[in-house]
Amino acid sequence: MATPWAAAGAAEQEGGERFAQQVSAEREPDPFRRGMLRIARATGTAEKAWPAEVLEELGAGPVSRADPPRRRASPR
């Protein structure tokens, strides 16, 4: 069974182009790879939620993804 990496490697050798395909855990036939993709998705979701949870816990109030990041004044 060919993997997406094998296809990418062949395309890179032929045309010199490098690309990445988005892989869906639900469509992955290999149960171990499917598990790793599910773990990566859960990890990414938790990493994105953590800063907002901590800021809210510290009293900064709820943070929306639409809020622009706040910059600290540079010490000059």
Protein Blocks (a to p, Z undefined) as FASTA:
>chain_A
ZZfklmmmmmmmmnopacdddddfklpmblklmmmmmmmmmmmmmmmmmmmmmmmmnono
padfklccddddddZZ
